[in-house]
Amino acid sequence: MSETNIEPSVERAQELVENASAVLLRIEKCSTAISREKTPRLVCVSKLKPASDIMALYRKGFRHFGENYVQELIEKSKILPKDIKWHFIGGLQTNKCKDLAKKIENLYAVETIDSIKKAHKLNEQRSGTDYPIINIYIQVNTSGEEQKSGCNPSECLELAQYILTQCPNLKLEGLMTIGSIAASTSSGKNQDFEKLVQLKTSLKQELNIDLELSMGMSADFEEAIKEGSTSVRVGSTIFGSRPPNNGH
Ligand SMILES: *Cc1c(COP(=O)(O)O)cnc(C)c1O
């Protein structure tokens, strides 16, 4: 991303604000319909979209933005306001934990921690900075598909305990799943979302912690909220379709 102009055009700003406001309204309606006391959080997924798009929403009060690529996130964080709450939601390699921890002061959350090794690295690299703690979502492979990232549900308790007891620079905030398309389109409840809810319940029993649930994207965020999501990650419904991610 070489572009450093963060000023959106008037037309684009208007379009983005309309789209994001419509999503917010749908989140509120859905949450009211099931008498949820707290409205789920909207994380605007801005990957592969210009910094000016983010600026347009920032000016209307949106603060939580999700990014998938470490280098792109670093570039954007350098030029955009420091009170943005960045969520890293992309596939994470252990050797990228250092850059995330050290180069992004206002990194609010990493939602794709799926191993003790990555938690260890991120914690270790964040210490020695005077940056705030990083909130962690354990990514769970709820569909059991081999090509999907995320830890196995059976590994989740040990990883949660490790973060809680060994990682003073990290705060365990929740669980995250991407979910499979098949589960989203099948009739009835989404099995991936159900599995994440079950895991939350069992971790509450085991560890006495109340975890947030990050689940639901453009195609299924309302369904996810109905099943218990407290944080939805919405990209294309707000920003439009994305360019192909060549170069990543
Ligand atoms: C891209 C992405 C999203 C947003 O997807 P949309 O379908 O565009 O809303 C959400 N979560 C993750 C992990 C993603 O990679």
PDBQT file of the ligand as one rigid body, heavy atoms in Angstrom, charges set to zero:
ROOT
HETATM    1  C1  LIG A 301     -12.637 -10.833   5.242  1.00  0.00    +0.000 C 
HETATM    2  C2  LIG A 301     -13.074 -11.311   6.549  1.00  0.00    +0.000 A 
HETATM    3  C3  LIG A 301     -14.281 -10.879   7.117  1.00  0.00    +0.000 A 
HETATM    4  C4  LIG A 301     -15.271  -9.992   6.392  1.00  0.00    +0.000 C 
HETATM    5  O1  LIG A 301     -15.897 -10.729   5.389  1.00  0.00    +0.000 OA
HETATM    6  P1  LIG A 301     -17.154 -10.123   4.575  1.00  0.00    +0.000 P 
HETATM    7  O2  LIG A 301     -17.805 -11.327   4.032  1.00  0.00    +0.000 OA
HETATM    8  O3  LIG A 301     -16.557  -9.246   3.521  1.00  0.00    +0.000 OA
HETATM    9  O4  LIG A 301     -17.990  -9.394   5.525  1.00  0.00    +0.000 OA
HETATM   10  C5  LIG A 301     -14.580 -11.311   8.393  1.00  0.00    +0.000 A 
HETATM   11  N1  LIG A 301     -13.752 -12.135   9.083  1.00  0.00    +0.000 NA
HETATM   12  C6  LIG A 301     -12.599 -12.561   8.564  1.00  0.00    +0.000 A 
HETATM   13  C7  LIG A 301     -11.727 -13.461   9.377  1.00  0.00    +0.000 C 
HETATM   14  C8  LIG A 301     -12.222 -12.181   7.283  1.00  0.00    +0.000 A 
HETATM   15  O5  LIG A 301     -11.075 -12.639   6.773  1.00  0.00    +0.000 OA
ENDROOT
TORSDOF 0
